[in-house]
Every structure is written in structure tokens, then in C-alpha cells.
Amino acid sequence: MSVQRLHTNQRMSQIVIHQDTVYLAGQVAADDDLDKSAETQTRSTLQAIEKLLAEAGTDQTKILSVTIYLKDINADFEAMNRVWDEWLPEGTAPARATVQALLCEPEILVEMSVIAAV
């Protein structure tokens, strides 16, 4: 029962794979997109997630669960959902929780943590 850890530093790993399950650390938009809208940040965050899922040998159709953290759920929920609905293939909706959260930097509007099958 080995545990693979990719993109690891002292505090966390971006990808952890264990028993055919992939765990992605909280992902945020690329630095260039942090001062932009929730819609832009959601797109950027999902692009990062796609790359990490591919590196782990899986894709968005195998996402089991996602937790989405929004800085302002009242202002950003609709825009995030619009992008999410475009990104996720029909019939593959995972278990999902969306919560308002205090994020680590004022520019961050969206953060996502993902669990997927390999």
C-alpha cells in the first residue's frame, strides 16, 4: 500500500495517490488571474486541476468529490457555477460542497480541493 506524493514541499503535496484514489491539494488560479473575476479565477483553477489530474493518470470524469471555497458566496457562486457547468462533462457530476471561506490572500476568490478515482 504505497503512497505517491508529487510536487511535495515541507508542508504539503500537490498530488497524493493512494489505492487508486487521487487527492489534490487546494488549487487556486494562476498568479496572473488573481486580480480578475471569479469566472476567470474559476477557469484558471480548473485548468490547473486538469493538468494535475492528467499527471496523476485520471481526468475530470473521475472526480468523486470536490470542495469549493469562495471568498464571497453571494457574489461569486453564480459565475463559478457557470464555468463549472461548462467544464464538467454531462453525467459526471461529483459529490460537491461549496462554502464561503476566508482565503489566504485577498486576491483569491476561488479555491478547490479534489478527490478522484484513478
Steps between C-alpha positions, in 0.01 A plus 500: 500500500736769378420868507624713212559868567565741213604866513584466867643768725540520876131566568303323227487300179304627200406141409468196727410162349399207718307183412372632164383826654649841421490787746579849369599776738297818491547661160470868416529703182834579341666812640413696184128437563480583870393861449224397260138386535372184667417368151859550381642357821272195475617432143861535602454277805329230291785511247746436783284213627483345151880499475544342843234237430670409171836474676340262751352286220137609521265776383196706600256219413640303795468769766328353804480806721593866487491770762476851359592794720371843395606828653150644453242229432227756431703685238694212342282187514315561173814578298685200644206269422478625142865411435471172694199392292690567176809315622344185644380242244128427524413206724824513703403734783693414818397543859559868565504749783525874441574717800594858576847517647769737609773435245870560556534804270246777428537448122394135516128459433484125426684196636422133427606175662438180300477125557490279189525135400793386286 
